[in-house]
């Protein structure tokens, strides 16, 4: 089972997606994340969407994190994926929690509230071709009907694994190209350089994404 998680936010990494990807990996699921860094409301170009679809081509499930101000970006991403790939798309995040019915007009399932346990149950159900219509913390479209389930009880945060910060299967959009994250990028983004003159914290800075030179990202 191959899962791809997508963030449209104007930052290098989404904490929520990293938490879910860590939780899935700890349960034996193959996960990659794609950070489509973008200013909210700014549409993606056809070339960027082509790159995204190419990276998602082998995925069995797509998850998209949605904040309200990135709603239209999520709609654009979802439409492109569903038009070109036969793969279910699940939305999560703040907007999916506060406006799940609106989200369900575009995706196959929306996760309401915390996503770690819910997303894992969705993945495991799809693996054995079990319907996902009765999973706690979801709203699902099934045969033309909307099924809204009860909220899942809050998790014990002590049970969550420490975020693994494994960027080996992560991608990020930089200057129109969706690139695999490498050590140079992490070193730049997190301000963990070994050069004292550059030892300034630019944690998840969008400016760092835009200012990387072609030498840095080759």
Backbone as ProteinMPNN parsed JSONL, in Angstrom:
{"seq_chain_A": "XXXXXXXXXXXXXXXXXXXXXXXXXXXXXXXXXXXXXXXXXXXXXXXXXXXXXXXXXXXXXXXXXXXXXXXXXXXXXXXXXXXXXXXXXXXXXXXXXXXXXXXXXXXXXXXXXXXXXXXXXXXXXXXXXXXXXXXXXXXXXXXXXXXXXXXXXXXXXXXXXXXXXXXXXXXXXXXXXXXXXXXXXXXXXXXXXXXXXXXXXXXXXXXXXXXXXXXXXX", "coords_chain_A": {"N_chain_A": [[0.85, -1.194, 0.0], [0.694, 2.076, -0.99], [1.023, 5.352, 0.023], [0.452, 8.774, -0.561], [1.002, 11.95, 0.72], [-0.087, 15.285, 0.649], [0.791, 18.682, 0.892], [-0.335, 21.993, 0.474], [0.71, 24.302, 1.479], [2.432, 27.422, 2.158], [5.091, 26.717, 3.025], [7.918, 24.742, 4.051], [7.36, 22.293, 5.268], [4.604, 20.472, 6.58], [3.403, 20.173, 9.775], [1.282, 18.562, 10.623], [1.001, 16.693, 8.518], [3.514, 15.463, 8.699], [3.284, 14.261, 11.174], [1.236, 12.399, 10.705], [2.414, 10.911, 8.621], [4.602, 9.812, 9.97], [3.236, 8.243, 11.859], [1.925, 6.419, 10.163], [4.139, 5.165, 8.911], [5.283, 3.932, 11.136], [3.492, 1.954, 11.412], [3.95, 0.285, 9.338], [3.361, 1.257, 6.773], [4.003, 2.434, 3.494], [5.036, 5.666, 2.759], [5.021, 8.831, 1.137], [5.676, 12.358, 1.035], [4.524, 15.402, -0.369], [5.364, 18.658, -0.715], [3.773, 21.213, -1.87], [4.595, 24.03, -2.058], [3.135, 27.18, -1.956], [1.649, 30.398, -2.589], [-1.387, 31.176, -1.021], [-4.374, 30.865, -2.892], [-3.15, 31.353, -5.304], [-3.086, 29.899, -8.408], [-1.813, 26.665, -9.425], [0.601, 25.979, -11.974], [0.203, 24.314, -15.183], [2.411, 22.727, -15.716], [3.502, 22.218, -13.156], [1.378, 20.75, -12.054], [1.409, 18.561, -13.768], [3.857, 17.411, -13.011], [3.216, 16.742, -10.373], [1.13, 14.818, -10.719], [2.608, 12.846, -11.995], [4.311, 12.024, -9.9], [2.454, 10.951, -8.195], [1.527, 8.747, -9.459], [1.835, 5.987, -8.814], [0.493, 5.685, -6.491], [-1.751, 4.408, -3.984], [-3.5, 5.703, -2.41], [-4.363, 9.066, -1.776], [-3.664, 11.759, 0.348], [-4.678, 14.96, 1.42], [-3.863, 17.94, 3.011], [-5.82, 20.559, 4.323], [-6.161, 23.915, 4.833], [-8.42, 26.666, 5.393], [-7.816, 28.987, 3.88], [-6.387, 27.909, 1.82], [-8.136, 26.515, 0.32], [-9.039, 26.598, -2.415], [-6.695, 25.899, -3.735], [-6.443, 23.256, -2.896], [-8.73, 22.202, -4.072], [-8.039, 22.477, -6.787], [-5.784, 20.777, -6.965], [-6.956, 18.31, -6.254], [-8.912, 17.944, -8.275], [-7.28, 17.671, -10.534], [-5.871, 15.312, -9.938], [-7.984, 13.428, -9.687], [-9.099, 13.553, -12.195], [-7.154, 12.386, -13.733], [-6.025, 10.166, -12.521], [-6.97, 7.035, -11.149], [-7.618, 6.987, -8.193], [-8.379, 7.058, -4.731], [-9.103, 10.084, -2.92], [-8.415, 11.738, 0.032], [-9.292, 14.276, 2.273], [-7.941, 16.248, 4.928], [-7.281, 18.108, 7.967], [-7.735, 21.553, 9.109], [-9.856, 22.82, 7.644], [-11.3, 20.654, 6.686], [-12.288, 19.726, 9.058], [-13.923, 21.795, 10.077], [-15.653, 22.339, 8.003], [-16.766, 19.929, 6.731], [-18.73, 18.921, 4.94], [-18.623, 20.673, 2.773], [-16.037, 20.145, 1.861], [-16.361, 17.523, 1.04], [-17.631, 17.722, -1.344], [-15.668, 17.687, -3.184], [-13.711, 15.758, -2.621], [-13.217, 12.22, -1.842], [-13.472, 11.405, 0.753], [-13.517, 12.944, 3.941], [-11.555, 13.767, 6.727], [-12.359, 14.3, 10.043], [-11.253, 16.167, 12.69], [-8.589, 14.805, 14.723], [-6.092, 13.067, 12.816], [-4.427, 10.798, 12.769], [-5.055, 8.054, 13.778], [-7.453, 7.693, 12.416], [-6.775, 7.979, 9.68], [-5.01, 5.849, 9.386], [-6.783, 3.713, 9.801], [-8.404, 4.019, 7.556], [-6.522, 3.458, 5.525], [-5.84, 0.759, 6.159], [-8.307, -0.455, 5.815], [-8.8, -0.06, 3.064], [-6.74, -1.606, 2.066], [-7.621, -4.209, 2.404], [-9.836, -4.133, 0.91], [-12.139, -3.29, 2.198], [-15.164, -1.572, 2.946], [-15.175, 1.963, 3.671], [-17.069, 3.428, 4.899], [-18.007, 3.507, 7.543], [-16.151, 4.469, 9.348], [-14.93, 5.96, 12.26], [-14.795, 9.505, 12.781], [-14.966, 10.437, 10.168], [-16.358, 11.709, 7.096], [-18.087, 10.517, 4.368], [-18.591, 9.929, 0.917], [-20.754, 7.736, -0.588], [-21.954, 5.736, -3.03], [-23.614, 7.817, -3.944], [-24.696, 8.71, -1.587], [-24.287, 10.555, 1.469], [-22.323, 9.815, 4.171], [-21.978, 10.515, 7.436], [-19.959, 10.097, 10.121], [-19.587, 9.418, 13.695], [-17.566, 11.528, 15.812], [-14.172, 10.706, 16.357], [-12.813, 9.649, 19.474], [-10.476, 11.717, 21.322], [-6.97, 11.204, 20.977], [-4.515, 9.779, 23.199], [-1.911, 11.797, 23.678], [0.566, 10.969, 24.486], [0.861, 8.547, 23.365], [1.554, 8.895, 20.786], [4.04, 8.569, 18.259], [7.372, 9.98, 18.237], [7.996, 12.613, 15.981], [9.489, 11.602, 13.009], [11.028, 13.006, 11.174], [12.017, 12.09, 8.748], [13.121, 12.723, 5.713], [13.543, 11.385, 3.397], [11.79, 10.423, 1.485], [10.449, 12.633, 0.667], [9.159, 15.469, -1.12], [9.503, 18.739, -2.585], [8.193, 21.799, -3.821], [10.029, 23.966, -5.709], [10.734, 26.911, -7.267], [9.153, 26.263, -9.516], [9.735, 23.591, -9.95], [9.223, 20.305, -8.837], [10.978, 18.835, -6.444], [13.041, 16.21, -5.092], [13.651, 16.142, -1.642], [16.775, 16.978, -0.253], [19.877, 16.715, 1.635], [21.153, 19.214, 1.547], [19.049, 20.994, 1.213], [17.59, 20.616, 3.605], [19.514, 21.411, 5.435], [19.697, 24.107, 4.79], [17.024, 25.054, 5.16], [16.453, 24.51, 7.848], [18.366, 25.855, 9.19], [20.665, 24.593, 10.063], [23.368, 24.754, 9.52], [26.881, 24.112, 9.131], [28.522, 26.218, 8.953], [29.556, 28.928, 10.733], [29.034, 31.649, 10.071], [26.642, 31.556, 8.775], [24.858, 30.72, 10.548], [21.999, 31.11, 11.183], [18.671, 31.022, 12.237], [16.286, 29.926, 10.036], [13.841, 28.657, 10.097], [11.723, 26.642, 8.314], [11.286, 28.618, 6.373], [9.634, 30.388, 3.812], [11.03, 32.175, 2.208], [13.532, 31.05, 2.094], [13.105, 28.929, 0.397], [12.642, 30.249, -2.047], [15.013, 31.562, -2.466], [17.02, 29.73, -2.846], [19.791, 28.825, -4.71], [20.513, 27.632, -8.07], [22.684, 26.021, -7.852], [22.507, 25.108, -5.221], [20.335, 23.356, -5.337], [20.849, 21.383, -7.142]], "CA_chain_A": [[0.0, 0.0, 0.0], [1.515, 3.29, -1.132], [0.261, 6.546, 0.368], [1.098, 10.064, -0.801], [0.385, 13.048, 1.462], [0.219, 16.54, -0.046], [0.553, 19.954, 1.575], [-0.238, 23.132, -0.439], [1.012, 25.504, 2.263], [3.619, 28.188, 1.817], [6.15, 26.354, 3.961], [8.636, 23.535, 3.623], [6.797, 21.074, 5.819], [3.384, 20.575, 7.369], [3.568, 19.333, 10.962], [0.225, 17.556, 10.643], [1.344, 15.617, 7.587], [4.66, 14.719, 9.225], [2.792, 13.421, 12.265], [0.517, 11.273, 10.114], [3.354, 10.053, 7.891], [5.339, 9.052, 10.984], [2.315, 7.248, 12.427], [1.719, 5.377, 9.158], [5.384, 4.404, 8.759], [5.438, 3.078, 12.313], [2.565, 0.835, 11.248], [4.335, -0.496, 8.171], [2.821, 1.796, 5.529], [4.927, 3.228, 2.686], [4.491, 7.022, 2.651], [5.83, 9.965, 0.682], [4.977, 13.625, 1.18], [4.831, 16.399, -1.39], [5.096, 20.011, -0.231], [3.563, 22.094, -3.026], [4.663, 25.37, -1.466], [2.457, 28.118, -2.836], [0.85, 31.44, -1.958], [-2.78, 30.739, -1.107], [-5.155, 31.517, -3.931], [-2.405, 31.377, -6.565], [-3.222, 28.583, -9.043], [-0.615, 25.974, -9.892], [0.73, 25.904, -13.43], [-0.006, 22.987, -15.745], [3.651, 21.968, -15.576], [3.586, 21.739, -11.775], [0.372, 19.702, -11.881], [1.91, 17.378, -14.48], [4.87, 16.794, -12.15], [2.519, 16.144, -9.236], [0.45, 13.595, -11.157], [3.648, 11.852, -12.23], [4.786, 11.499, -8.619], [1.355, 10.233, -7.535], [1.043, 7.707, -10.349], [1.858, 4.651, -8.217], [-0.132, 5.758, -5.163], [-3.043, 3.743, -3.766], [-4.328, 6.642, -1.658], [-3.81, 10.412, -1.678], [-4.185, 12.577, 1.43], [-4.384, 16.38, 1.23], [-4.146, 18.783, 4.173], [-6.497, 21.752, 3.822], [-6.572, 25.087, 5.594], [-9.475, 27.363, 4.654], [-7.289, 29.922, 2.885], [-5.82, 27.141, 0.718], [-9.216, 25.657, -0.169], [-9.058, 26.515, -3.872], [-5.516, 25.124, -4.14], [-6.773, 21.846, -2.677], [-9.697, 21.843, -5.109], [-7.307, 22.326, -8.046], [-4.974, 19.554, -6.864], [-7.839, 17.146, -6.244], [-9.513, 17.776, -9.597], [-6.255, 17.162, -11.454], [-5.59, 13.916, -9.597], [-9.133, 12.584, -9.958], [-9.305, 13.513, -13.645], [-6.091, 11.668, -14.441], [-5.65, 8.946, -11.81], [-8.073, 6.363, -10.463], [-7.126, 6.785, -6.825], [-9.188, 7.829, -3.778], [-8.497, 11.272, -2.335], [-8.93, 12.063, 1.366], [-8.875, 15.567, 2.813], [-7.902, 16.416, 6.367], [-6.861, 19.441, 8.357], [-8.696, 22.439, 9.768], [-11.076, 23.062, 6.863], [-12.063, 19.405, 6.663], [-12.923, 19.581, 10.367], [-14.967, 22.791, 10.312], [-16.597, 22.364, 6.878], [-16.579, 18.635, 6.051], [-19.659, 18.741, 3.823], [-18.088, 21.422, 1.64], [-14.874, 19.406, 1.355], [-16.8, 16.279, 0.411], [-18.042, 18.012, -2.72], [-14.504, 17.575, -4.057], [-12.909, 14.572, -2.317], [-13.977, 11.001, -1.573], [-13.629, 11.254, 2.201], [-12.877, 13.991, 4.733], [-11.263, 13.377, 8.106], [-12.774, 15.337, 10.983], [-10.479, 16.065, 13.927], [-7.263, 14.192, 14.628], [-6.063, 12.219, 11.646], [-3.502, 9.653, 12.781], [-5.756, 6.773, 13.87], [-8.479, 7.624, 11.373], [-6.154, 7.742, 8.376], [-4.499, 4.469, 9.396], [-7.915, 2.797, 9.61], [-8.779, 4.12, 6.147], [-5.511, 2.73, 4.761], [-5.969, -0.675, 6.403], [-9.569, -0.912, 5.212], [-8.621, -0.125, 1.618], [-5.819, -2.713, 1.772], [-8.382, -5.471, 2.345], [-11.04, -3.819, 0.131], [-13.267, -3.141, 3.116], [-15.758, -0.227, 2.829], [-14.708, 2.918, 4.688], [-18.202, 4.28, 5.234], [-18.359, 3.524, 8.964], [-14.972, 4.776, 10.15], [-15.097, 7.128, 13.127], [-14.048, 10.697, 12.417], [-14.968, 10.666, 8.723], [-17.565, 11.895, 6.297], [-17.765, 9.767, 3.159], [-19.593, 9.824, -0.139], [-20.835, 6.321, -0.953], [-23.106, 5.462, -3.902], [-24.483, 8.981, -3.996], [-25.143, 9.092, -0.254], [-23.28, 11.106, 2.374], [-22.3, 9.128, 5.459], [-21.186, 11.261, 8.406], [-19.794, 9.254, 11.294], [-19.298, 10.089, 14.959], [-16.191, 11.977, 16.009], [-13.304, 9.761, 17.064], [-12.283, 10.209, 20.733], [-9.125, 12.238, 21.245], [-5.891, 10.283, 21.298], [-3.555, 10.093, 24.248], [-0.752, 12.304, 22.936], [1.763, 10.22, 24.878], [0.945, 7.333, 22.545], [2.024, 9.251, 19.45], [5.496, 8.475, 18.102], [8.102, 11.21, 17.978], [8.107, 12.885, 14.55], [10.766, 11.007, 12.608], [11.796, 13.917, 10.316], [12.632, 11.354, 7.656], [12.796, 13.441, 4.487], [14.088, 10.625, 2.272], [10.763, 10.234, 0.457], [9.71, 13.891, 0.605], [9.397, 16.34, -2.27], [9.116, 20.128, -2.332], [8.13, 22.639, -5.011], [10.958, 25.101, -5.679], [10.921, 27.588, -8.551], [8.451, 25.573, -10.586], [10.139, 22.193, -10.053], [8.979, 19.483, -7.65], [12.266, 18.169, -6.274], [13.233, 15.392, -3.903], [14.371, 16.847, -0.591], [18.089, 16.418, 0.051], [20.505, 17.257, 2.847], [21.438, 20.639, 1.377], [17.807, 21.727, 1.476], [17.294, 20.552, 5.037], [20.528, 22.241, 6.088], [19.343, 25.511, 4.556], [15.728, 25.387, 5.722], [16.415, 24.41, 9.306], [19.414, 26.67, 9.783], [21.59, 23.699, 10.763], [24.611, 24.778, 8.77], [28.115, 23.991, 9.902], [29.278, 27.449, 8.788], [29.091, 29.861, 11.753], [28.542, 32.911, 9.515], [25.29, 31.359, 8.274], [24.117, 30.022, 11.595], [20.811, 31.891, 11.492], [17.5, 30.159, 12.128], [15.273, 30.286, 9.053], [13.019, 27.461, 10.203], [10.59, 26.529, 7.403], [11.068, 29.932, 5.77], [9.36, 30.403, 2.375], [12.092, 32.922, 1.526], [14.63, 30.118, 1.837], [12.754, 28.167, -0.795], [12.756, 31.076, -3.233], [16.371, 32.078, -2.64], [17.993, 28.682, -3.139], [20.37, 28.949, -6.047], [20.499, 26.387, -8.845], [23.749, 25.17, -7.309], [22.035, 24.486, -4.003], [19.3, 22.354, -5.523], [21.237, 20.368, -8.121]], "C_chain_A": [[0.885, 1.243, 0.0], [0.619, 4.508, -0.92], [1.09, 7.788, 0.038], [0.311, 11.141, -0.08], [0.857, 14.362, 0.864], [-0.132, 17.729, 0.83], [0.675, 21.092, 0.567], [0.322, 24.39, 0.22], [2.33, 26.15, 1.857], [4.714, 27.981, 2.855], [6.756, 25.044, 3.502], [7.953, 22.266, 4.102], [5.555, 21.39, 6.63], [3.499, 19.629, 8.553], [2.521, 18.226, 10.988], [0.533, 16.385, 9.725], [2.523, 14.803, 8.091], [4.231, 13.799, 10.367], [2.074, 12.189, 11.714], [1.464, 10.345, 9.366], [4.187, 9.215, 8.851], [4.476, 7.927, 11.547], [2.091, 6.096, 11.442], [2.975, 4.525, 8.991], [5.601, 3.46, 9.934], [4.502, 1.881, 12.276], [2.759, 0.124, 9.908], [3.819, -0.003, 6.838], [3.888, 2.621, 4.813], [4.308, 4.594, 2.405], [5.517, 7.958, 2.006], [5.002, 11.226, 0.866], [5.458, 14.588, 0.106], [4.403, 17.758, -0.87], [5.004, 20.947, -1.43], [3.496, 23.538, -2.549], [4.112, 26.407, -2.432], [1.782, 29.203, -2.018], [-0.613, 31.076, -2.115], [-3.543, 31.571, -2.139], [-4.455, 31.591, -5.266], [-2.488, 29.999, -7.222], [-1.867, 27.99, -9.415], [-0.596, 25.969, -11.417], [0.48, 24.472, -13.891], [1.239, 22.127, -15.559], [3.808, 21.407, -14.163], [2.594, 20.606, -11.544], [0.776, 18.425, -12.608], [2.955, 16.649, -13.64], [4.215, 16.087, -10.964], [1.859, 14.829, -9.616], [1.468, 12.486, -11.417], [4.149, 11.216, -10.95], [3.722, 10.67, -7.904], [0.898, 9.005, -8.314], [0.971, 6.318, -9.767], [1.157, 4.606, -6.852], [-1.468, 5.017, -5.138], [-4.021, 4.651, -3.031], [-3.598, 7.976, -1.579], [-4.473, 11.122, -0.502], [-3.753, 14.02, 1.232], [-4.785, 17.137, 2.486], [-4.709, 20.112, 3.697], [-6.775, 22.752, 4.936], [-7.549, 25.891, 4.744], [-8.924, 28.291, 3.578], [-6.582, 29.221, 1.727], [-6.867, 26.24, 0.058], [-9.167, 25.492, -1.686], [-7.83, 25.788, -4.419], [-5.793, 23.629, -4.004], [-7.771, 21.345, -3.714], [-8.978, 21.596, -6.437], [-6.482, 21.041, -8.055], [-5.853, 18.317, -7.0], [-8.444, 16.891, -7.621], [-8.514, 17.188, -10.583], [-5.984, 15.686, -11.205], [-6.751, 13.017, -9.994], [-9.449, 12.51, -11.45], [-8.321, 12.571, -14.332], [-5.671, 10.36, -13.774], [-6.887, 8.329, -11.139], [-7.608, 5.996, -9.061], [-7.996, 7.609, -5.88], [-8.4, 8.976, -3.167], [-9.201, 11.61, -1.031], [-8.402, 13.423, 1.779], [-8.877, 15.512, 4.331], [-7.485, 17.836, 6.691], [-8.009, 20.278, 8.89], [-9.98, 22.587, 8.955], [-11.932, 21.807, 6.769], [-12.813, 19.19, 7.968], [-14.087, 20.554, 10.545], [-15.997, 22.842, 9.184], [-16.505, 21.057, 6.086], [-17.497, 18.427, 4.86], [-19.172, 19.478, 2.581], [-16.905, 20.678, 1.02], [-15.31, 18.172, 0.567], [-17.356, 16.493, -0.992], [-16.901, 17.791, -3.704], [-13.716, 16.285, -3.834], [-13.823, 13.368, -2.052], [-14.301, 10.823, -0.094], [-12.92, 12.42, 2.876], [-12.725, 13.5, 6.161], [-11.571, 14.555, 9.02], [-12.003, 15.145, 12.288], [-9.124, 15.424, 13.687], [-7.225, 13.129, 13.537], [-5.266, 10.939, 11.738], [-4.235, 8.307, 12.78], [-6.765, 6.609, 12.734], [-7.868, 7.297, 10.024], [-5.597, 6.322, 8.301], [-5.631, 3.472, 9.178], [-8.411, 2.838, 8.172], [-7.82, 3.301, 5.29], [-5.696, 1.221, 4.922], [-7.254, -1.239, 5.809], [-9.425, -1.047, 3.695], [-7.706, -1.286, 1.216], [-6.569, -4.031, 1.609], [-9.719, -5.274, 1.629], [-12.299, -3.795, 1.003], [-13.833, -1.728, 2.965], [-15.304, 0.675, 3.975], [-15.843, 3.796, 5.21], [-18.515, 4.419, 6.701], [-17.189, 3.854, 9.882], [-15.211, 6.044, 10.969], [-14.25, 8.301, 12.631], [-14.0, 10.969, 10.928], [-16.357, 11.058, 8.231], [-17.226, 11.378, 4.91], [-18.929, 9.847, 2.175], [-19.598, 8.397, -0.651], [-22.117, 6.07, -1.738], [-24.117, 6.604, -3.883], [-25.006, 9.453, -2.656], [-23.982, 9.627, 0.568], [-23.413, 10.414, 3.728], [-21.39, 9.899, 6.406], [-21.16, 10.484, 9.716], [-19.49, 10.078, 12.544], [-17.828, 10.505, 15.008], [-15.402, 10.919, 16.771], [-12.823, 10.402, 18.369], [-10.842, 10.682, 20.564], [-8.106, 11.18, 21.657], [-5.161, 10.724, 22.559], [-2.272, 10.529, 23.547], [0.534, 11.563, 23.293], [1.931, 8.962, 24.037], [1.473, 7.626, 21.143], [3.543, 9.106, 19.362], [6.106, 9.851, 17.883], [8.227, 11.387, 16.466], [9.475, 12.443, 14.056], [11.632, 11.932, 11.752], [12.606, 13.171, 9.262], [12.205, 12.007, 6.342], [13.183, 12.649, 3.241], [13.068, 10.394, 1.16], [9.877, 11.47, 0.333], [10.114, 14.701, -0.627], [8.918, 17.743, -1.925], [9.155, 20.896, -3.649], [9.036, 23.859, -4.833], [11.101, 25.654, -7.089], [10.35, 26.783, -9.714], [8.808, 24.114, -10.762], [9.859, 21.472, -8.735], [10.181, 18.571, -7.486], [12.285, 17.314, -5.016], [14.069, 16.17, -2.889], [15.718, 16.164, -0.361], [18.697, 17.155, 1.242], [20.76, 18.751, 2.736], [20.201, 21.486, 1.664], [17.499, 21.768, 2.961], [18.249, 21.447, 5.804], [20.173, 23.715, 5.967], [18.07, 25.885, 5.287], [15.756, 25.448, 7.242], [17.528, 25.201, 9.979], [20.451, 25.849, 10.52], [22.928, 23.628, 10.021], [25.816, 24.654, 9.692], [28.957, 25.251, 9.786], [28.751, 28.501, 9.765], [28.506, 31.14, 11.179], [27.114, 32.802, 9.008], [24.374, 30.738, 9.331], [22.948, 30.872, 12.097], [19.599, 31.003, 11.285], [16.534, 30.708, 11.092], [14.281, 29.136, 8.957], [11.792, 27.548, 9.293], [10.286, 27.84, 6.688], [10.765, 29.823, 4.278], [10.443, 31.142, 1.597], [13.271, 32.014, 1.209], [14.366, 29.295, 0.593], [13.042, 28.976, -2.057], [14.194, 31.483, -3.514], [17.426, 31.009, -2.876], [18.502, 28.862, -4.567], [20.291, 27.62, -6.773], [21.6, 25.448, -8.37], [23.281, 24.432, -6.08], [21.129, 23.308, -4.264], [19.644, 21.336, -6.591], [21.659, 19.099, -7.411]], "O_chain_A": [[1.719, 1.428, 0.887], [-0.4, 4.674, -1.59], [2.285, 7.839, 0.327], [-0.905, 11.242, -0.244], [2.046, 14.543, 0.601], [-1.205, 17.782, 1.432], [1.682, 21.17, -0.138], [0.399, 25.438, -0.421], [3.214, 25.507, 1.291], [5.197, 28.928, 3.477], [6.187, 24.33, 2.676], [7.97, 21.257, 3.397], [5.463, 22.432, 7.28], [3.672, 18.423, 8.372], [2.829, 17.085, 11.333], [0.352, 15.226, 10.1], [2.541, 13.582, 7.933], [4.75, 12.692, 10.51], [2.279, 11.075, 12.196], [1.337, 9.124, 9.461], [4.453, 8.043, 8.584], [4.937, 6.795, 11.693], [2.07, 4.932, 11.841], [2.887, 3.298, 8.934], [6.048, 2.327, 9.755], [4.688, 0.912, 13.012], [1.856, -0.548, 9.409], [3.83, -0.751, 5.861], [4.594, 3.41, 5.441], [3.198, 4.683, 1.88], [6.713, 7.887, 2.29], [3.773, 11.175, 0.854], [6.628, 14.593, -0.275], [3.221, 17.988, -0.612], [6.019, 21.417, -1.944], [2.45, 24.181, -2.634], [4.557, 26.507, -3.575], [1.383, 28.964, -0.879], [-1.049, 30.708, -3.206], [-3.382, 32.787, -2.241], [-5.1, 31.867, -6.278], [-2.006, 29.022, -6.649], [-0.907, 28.712, -9.683], [-1.643, 25.956, -12.065], [0.538, 23.534, -13.096], [1.134, 20.933, -15.277], [4.202, 20.253, -13.991], [2.932, 19.609, -10.907], [0.516, 17.326, -12.12], [2.946, 15.421, -13.561], [4.605, 14.979, -10.596], [2.013, 13.832, -8.912], [1.221, 11.323, -11.097], [4.387, 10.01, -10.906], [4.045, 9.792, -7.104], [-0.014, 8.3, -7.883], [0.123, 5.528, -10.182], [1.227, 3.599, -6.148], [-2.209, 4.997, -6.121], [-5.226, 4.401, -3.028], [-2.389, 8.029, -1.348], [-5.696, 11.094, -0.366], [-2.593, 14.283, 0.913], [-5.908, 16.998, 2.971], [-4.162, 20.731, 2.785], [-7.531, 22.469, 5.866], [-7.516, 25.812, 3.516], [-9.488, 28.382, 2.487], [-6.214, 29.872, 0.749], [-6.521, 25.313, -0.676], [-9.245, 24.371, -2.19], [-7.915, 25.132, -5.457], [-5.43, 22.836, -4.873], [-7.675, 20.21, -4.181], [-9.271, 20.624, -7.133], [-6.483, 20.305, -9.042], [-5.542, 17.397, -7.756], [-8.484, 15.75, -8.08], [-8.858, 16.31, -11.374], [-5.879, 14.901, -12.147], [-6.536, 11.954, -10.577], [-10.004, 11.515, -11.918], [-8.621, 12.021, -15.392], [-5.023, 9.529, -14.409], [-7.742, 9.049, -10.625], [-7.255, 4.85, -8.784], [-8.323, 8.753, -6.195], [-7.198, 8.866, -2.927], [-10.423, 11.751, -0.99], [-7.208, 13.698, 1.654], [-9.696, 14.827, 4.944], [-7.352, 18.672, 5.797], [-9.115, 19.779, 9.098], [-11.076, 22.492, 9.509], [-13.16, 21.891, 6.772], [-13.86, 18.542, 7.983], [-15.123, 20.186, 11.099], [-17.104, 23.338, 9.389], [-16.198, 21.08, 4.895], [-17.093, 17.82, 3.869], [-19.293, 18.971, 1.466], [-16.791, 20.594, -0.202], [-14.703, 17.822, -0.445], [-17.528, 15.534, -1.744], [-17.125, 17.715, -4.912], [-13.111, 15.77, -4.774], [-15.047, 13.495, -2.042], [-15.283, 10.172, 0.263], [-11.848, 12.839, 2.439], [-13.636, 12.9, 6.731], [-11.098, 15.669, 8.796], [-12.088, 14.09, 12.915], [-8.578, 15.492, 12.586], [-8.187, 12.384, 13.346], [-5.403, 10.069, 10.878], [-4.046, 7.506, 11.865], [-6.909, 5.527, 12.166], [-8.374, 6.439, 9.301], [-5.702, 5.667, 7.264], [-5.462, 2.493, 8.451], [-8.797, 1.807, 7.622], [-8.253, 2.538, 4.427], [-5.707, 0.487, 3.933], [-7.278, -2.382, 5.352], [-9.876, -2.033, 3.111], [-7.88, -1.877, 0.151], [-6.202, -4.867, 0.783], [-10.616, -6.114, 1.716], [-13.374, -4.227, 0.585], [-13.062, -0.773, 2.864], [-15.078, 0.217, 5.095], [-15.598, 4.794, 5.887], [-19.219, 5.351, 7.091], [-17.234, 3.547, 11.073], [-15.64, 7.068, 10.437], [-13.14, 8.117, 12.131], [-13.095, 11.658, 10.457], [-17.374, 10.775, 8.865], [-16.203, 11.751, 4.337], [-20.096, 9.834, 2.566], [-18.568, 7.894, -1.1], [-23.219, 6.174, -1.201], [-25.325, 6.378, -3.815], [-25.684, 10.478, -2.579], [-22.838, 9.209, 0.392], [-24.477, 10.428, 4.348], [-20.175, 9.938, 6.21], [-22.196, 10.246, 10.338], [-19.18, 11.267, 12.466], [-16.972, 9.92, 14.343], [-15.909, 10.313, 17.715], [-12.461, 11.579, 18.374], [-10.083, 10.126, 19.77], [-8.346, 10.376, 22.557], [-5.191, 11.896, 22.933], [-1.616, 9.717, 22.893], [1.477, 11.531, 22.503], [3.012, 8.376, 23.997], [1.802, 6.703, 20.397], [4.255, 9.482, 20.293], [5.441, 10.77, 17.405], [8.526, 10.432, 15.749], [10.501, 12.848, 14.603], [12.83, 11.691, 11.607], [13.724, 13.56, 8.924], [11.06, 11.858, 5.913], [13.152, 13.192, 2.137], [13.45, 10.191, 0.008], [8.712, 11.378, -0.053], [11.247, 14.627, -1.104], [8.04, 17.92, -1.081], [10.031, 20.675, -4.485], [8.837, 24.672, -3.931], [11.538, 24.949, -7.998], [10.984, 26.642, -10.76], [8.249, 23.448, -11.634], [10.21, 21.958, -7.66], [10.389, 17.651, -8.277], [11.644, 17.634, -4.014], [15.076, 16.783, -3.245], [15.8, 14.938, -0.284], [18.106, 18.091, 1.781], [20.604, 19.481, 3.715], [20.289, 22.551, 2.275], [17.186, 22.824, 3.511], [17.839, 22.161, 6.719], [20.328, 24.481, 6.919], [18.022, 26.913, 5.963], [15.153, 26.335, 7.847], [17.622, 25.217, 11.206], [21.054, 26.322, 11.483], [23.535, 22.562, 9.915], [25.776, 25.035, 10.862], [29.994, 25.361, 10.44], [27.603, 28.928, 9.637], [27.557, 31.676, 11.751], [26.439, 33.814, 8.824], [23.266, 30.293, 9.033], [22.907, 31.292, 13.254], [19.501, 30.308, 10.274], [16.021, 31.817, 11.239], [13.928, 28.699, 7.862], [10.933, 28.411, 9.472], [9.12, 28.134, 6.425], [11.55, 29.228, 3.54], [10.745, 30.783, 0.459], [13.934, 32.18, 0.184], [15.282, 28.996, -0.173], [13.613, 28.46, -3.017], [14.559, 31.723, -4.664], [18.596, 31.329, -3.084], [17.721, 29.031, -5.503], [20.03, 26.588, -6.154], [21.47, 24.228, -8.472], [23.608, 23.259, -5.897], [21.139, 22.345, -3.497], [18.807, 20.495, -6.921], [22.024, 18.12, -8.061]]}, "name": "protein", "num_of_chains": 1, "seq": "XXXXXXXXXXXXXXXXXXXXXXXXXXXXXXXXXXXXXXXXXXXXXXXXXXXXXXXXXXXXXXXXXXXXXXXXXXXXXXXXXXXXXXXXXXXXXXXXXXXXXXXXXXXXXXXXXXXXXXXXXXXXXXXXXXXXXXXXXXXXXXXXXXXXXXXXXXXXXXXXXXXXXXXXXXXXXXXXXXXXXXXXXXXXXXXXXXXXXXXXXXXXXXXXXXXXXXXXXX"}
